[in-house]
Amino acid sequence: MKSARIVSTVHDEVVVECHEETAEQCREIITTAMVEAMAALFAEVPVEVEANICTTWAEK
């Protein structure tokens, strides 16, 4: 996805900027990647990911 870019990562948080029209697709890709990555490391632990779409950093 050419319109998306990671602008910040802190501990377990990832902030990504993308075009508004691709926000939902971007959220799905990131959510899936985070769940699959953690499941590979901790198969016995349920993984929960919360992903929000916001128009400003103040909303996060």
C-alpha positions, -999 to +999 in steps of 0.1 A: +000+000+000+019+030-013-002+056+007+006+042+041+037+049+062+046+042+098+053+075+116+057+063+152+062+031+172+063+030+210+062-003+229+031-020+216+017+010+196+021+017+159+009+050+144+004+048+106-006+076+082-025+068+051-050+083+027-085+083+042-099+061+014-074+033+023-077+036+061-099+006+066-078-017+044-047-004+062-062-012+096-071-047+085-035-053+073-019-040+104-043-058+128-037-091+110+001-087+110+002-079+147-020-108+157-001-133+135+033-121+147+024-125+184+006-158+178+037-172+163+057-163+194+031-170+221+007-196+208-009-203+241-017-166+249-048-150+233-037-118+214-060-088+212-053-058+190-072-025+192-069-004+160-085+030+156-089+052+126-085+089+135-081+121+116-057+137+141-032+124+166-053+140+194-080+114+188-058+084+193 
